[in-house]
Amino acid sequence: MRFIGSCSCVALMFATLTFWQNAAVLNMARDRDQPKSASSQSRLNDELESKIRTAWAAFKNKNKQAYGEFLTDDFIAVYADGEGTRDKAHVLRDVDGSVVSEVLLSRFAVLPLASDAAFVTYEAFIQFPPKAGVRFEKVYISEVWVKRDGQWKSLHYQETRVK
């Protein structure tokens, strides 16, 4: 009977050690993928917001080359027009036909996913020329940004029309 009790204690001890070891490994992995401090989070927020604002300016000004620098080669966009996905080449062709007169961006939120990936959401209030069929549009935008070759670039863009 003592032998069974001793074996049970040893088994319980190994199970407990294994549990704590796995918990420690999971905590280390989680901590590794999280920003190191509030200041690094703030820097990431500022950097991505600045890139998004600059990309929108390039789009508005029909600067296809500058706009393309913010997109990964495997970039995919989904606009609120319901016409499905567009790859980078299609989006760059859309730059030429853009009729955006002004854009006001607000309500930025950045969620780091890893050291080289982030999920960004924001709102865009877009103004079109007076003769356009639609004069104003408000969209909620979600983007996935990734760091490639040391540069942050947009991998996925999706917009939803809001009232």
Backbone torsions as a table, in degrees:
resi	resn	phi	psi	omega
1	MET	NA	-40.5	178.2
2	ARG	-64.3	-34.4	-179.3
3	PHE	-63.3	-43.7	178.9
4	ILE	-65.4	-42.0	177.7
5	GLY	-62.9	-40.7	178.4
6	SER	-65.4	-43.0	179.0
7	CYS	-63.6	-39.6	178.8
8	SER	-63.2	-41.9	178.8
9	CYS	-63.9	-42.9	179.9
10	VAL	-64.6	-43.8	179.5
11	ALA	-62.7	-43.0	178.2
12	LEU	-62.8	-40.0	179.6
13	MET	-64.2	-44.2	179.0
14	PHE	-65.7	-39.2	178.3
15	ALA	-63.1	-42.3	179.5
16	THR	-64.9	-45.1	178.9
17	LEU	-62.2	-41.8	179.1
18	THR	-62.8	-43.9	178.2
19	PHE	-58.7	-48.8	-177.7
20	TRP	-67.0	-34.5	178.6
21	GLN	-66.8	-44.8	178.2
22	ASN	-63.0	-40.3	178.3
23	ALA	-62.4	-41.1	179.7
24	ALA	-65.1	-40.9	179.0
25	VAL	-64.3	-43.7	178.1
26	LEU	-62.7	-40.6	178.2
27	ASN	-64.6	-40.6	178.6
28	MET	-63.4	-42.4	179.6
29	ALA	-64.4	-43.7	179.2
30	ARG	-62.6	-45.3	-178.9
31	ASP	-64.9	-34.8	-179.9
32	ARG	-64.8	-37.2	-177.0
33	ASP	-85.0	-10.3	-179.7
34	GLN	-90.3	150.7	175.4
35	PRO	-59.5	147.5	-174.7
36	LYS	-72.1	-25.6	-177.1
37	SER	-160.7	171.5	177.0
38	ALA	-64.2	-33.0	-179.3
39	SER	-69.4	-35.0	177.4
40	SER	-69.7	-34.6	175.5
41	GLN	-64.5	-43.2	179.2
42	SER	-63.3	-42.1	178.0
43	ARG	-62.4	-42.4	178.9
44	LEU	-63.8	-44.9	177.2
45	ASN	-55.6	-50.5	-177.9
46	ASP	-62.6	-43.1	-177.9
47	GLU	-63.9	-47.6	-177.7
48	LEU	-70.8	-38.5	176.5
49	GLU	-61.1	-42.7	179.0
50	SER	-62.6	-43.6	179.4
51	LYS	-63.8	-41.5	179.9
52	ILE	-65.3	-43.2	178.5
53	ARG	-62.5	-41.6	179.5
54	THR	-67.2	-38.9	178.2
55	ALA	-64.0	-43.6	177.7
56	TRP	-61.6	-40.4	178.6
57	ALA	-62.5	-42.0	178.0
58	ALA	-63.3	-41.4	178.0
59	PHE	-62.8	-48.6	-178.8
60	LYS	-60.1	-38.0	-178.2
61	ASN	-87.1	6.7	178.5
62	LYS	58.8	35.2	177.3
63	ASN	-94.3	85.9	-174.3
64	LYS	-59.8	-42.2	-178.3
65	GLN	-64.9	-47.5	-179.8
66	ALA	-63.7	-42.4	179.9
67	TYR	-63.1	-42.4	-179.7
68	GLY	-60.8	-26.7	179.2
69	GLU	-65.8	-20.5	-179.3
70	PHE	-89.9	-2.8	-175.2
71	LEU	-111.8	140.7	173.5
72	THR	-71.8	162.4	178.3
73	ASP	-65.1	-28.5	179.9
74	ASP	-100.5	26.3	179.8
75	PHE	-59.5	141.4	175.3
76	ILE	-132.6	136.1	177.2
77	ALA	-124.4	145.0	173.3
78	VAL	-128.1	111.4	-179.9
79	TYR	-90.0	166.0	-178.8
80	ALA	-75.1	-0.6	-177.6
81	ASP	-77.2	-6.6	177.1
82	GLY	76.6	13.3	-177.7
83	GLU	-92.8	12.8	176.0
84	GLY	87.6	-164.7	-175.5
85	THR	-83.3	154.0	175.7
86	ARG	-130.9	136.2	176.0
87	ASP	-87.1	179.6	-175.7
88	LYS	-58.5	-44.6	-178.6
89	ALA	-61.1	-42.3	179.5
90	HIS	-64.8	-44.2	-179.6
91	VAL	-62.7	-40.7	179.8
92	LEU	-66.8	-32.7	174.1
93	ARG	-66.6	-33.5	178.9
94	ASP	-65.4	-24.7	-178.4
95	VAL	-59.9	-41.5	-179.2
96	ASP	-60.4	-34.8	-177.6
97	GLY	-93.8	7.5	-177.8
98	SER	-63.2	137.5	176.4
99	VAL	-121.7	27.9	177.9
100	VAL	-73.1	122.4	176.3
101	SER	-90.3	-43.2	-179.8
102	GLU	-145.5	156.0	174.7
103	VAL	-143.8	134.2	177.3
104	LEU	-116.8	117.7	-178.3
105	LEU	-103.5	139.5	-178.9
106	SER	-154.2	174.9	174.1
107	ARG	55.9	45.8	178.9
108	PHE	-69.3	139.1	172.6
109	ALA	-141.4	130.3	-178.9
110	VAL	-118.8	126.9	176.9
111	LEU	-117.4	107.8	177.9
112	PRO	-65.3	133.4	177.6
113	LEU	-101.3	-29.9	177.7
114	ALA	-164.8	-177.2	-178.7
115	SER	-67.4	-19.6	-177.9
116	ASP	-124.4	23.5	179.1
117	ALA	-151.9	144.3	179.2
118	ALA	-149.5	149.7	176.4
119	PHE	-107.4	124.0	-176.2
120	VAL	-121.1	133.5	174.1
121	THR	-124.5	149.6	177.3
122	TYR	-167.2	169.4	175.8
123	GLU	-110.2	146.8	176.4
124	ALA	-128.3	127.1	173.1
125	PHE	-105.3	111.8	-171.9
126	ILE	-108.2	133.9	178.0
127	GLN	-111.9	136.6	179.0
128	PHE	-113.1	165.4	-179.3
129	PRO	-60.2	156.6	-177.9
130	PRO	-55.0	-31.8	-177.2
131	LYS	-87.1	-1.4	179.7
132	ALA	-71.0	152.2	179.6
133	GLY	-61.8	-40.1	176.0
134	VAL	-112.6	126.3	-175.8
135	ARG	-87.0	-38.9	-178.3
136	PHE	-136.4	150.6	176.2
137	GLU	-148.5	138.1	176.5
138	LYS	-116.8	126.3	-179.5
139	VAL	-130.1	147.5	173.2
140	TYR	-100.2	129.1	-172.5
141	ILE	-120.1	137.4	173.4
142	SER	-122.3	132.3	178.7
143	GLU	-134.1	147.7	170.1
144	VAL	-107.9	121.9	177.9
145	TRP	-109.4	139.9	179.1
146	VAL	-130.5	152.3	177.8
147	LYS	-96.0	118.3	179.6
148	ARG	-126.5	127.3	-177.8
149	ASP	51.3	39.2	175.9
150	GLY	80.2	2.0	-177.9
151	GLN	-118.6	136.2	175.0
152	TRP	-78.0	129.9	179.5
153	LYS	-139.1	153.3	179.1
154	SER	-81.3	128.3	178.4
155	LEU	-99.3	-37.5	-176.7
156	HIS	-143.6	136.1	-179.2
157	TYR	-130.5	130.8	175.8
158	GLN	-141.6	133.1	179.5
159	GLU	-121.8	149.4	178.2
160	THR	-131.0	127.5	178.6
161	ARG	-69.7	135.9	177.0
162	VAL	-127.9	160.1	-179.3
163	LYS	-93.5	NA	NA
